[in-house]
Amino acid sequence: MKTKFYLYLLAAVSSILFVSCNPDSIADEDNPYQTEQGVNKKDITRGNVG
């Protein structure tokens, strides 16, 4: 009975480690900021501050 418990425990721990250490993640490929666009300097104006 203890052997079965230890096998299930080993399977659970190894699956958690595999999922948490797996570098293939969709979130790694997702870029939350659009950095491809540049800034047009003609559109920048200086306004009155204060």
C-alpha positions, 0 to 999 in steps of 0.5 A: 500500500505504501509503494502505491502511494509513493508511486502516485506521489512521484508521478504527481511531483514529476508532472508538476515539475515537468509542466512548470519547467517546460519552456514551450509556453504560449505566453512566452510568444505573446508580446503585450506591447507593440514595439514594431511601430516607431515614433513619428517626430513630426507628431510630437509637439511641445505644450504648455506645462503647468 
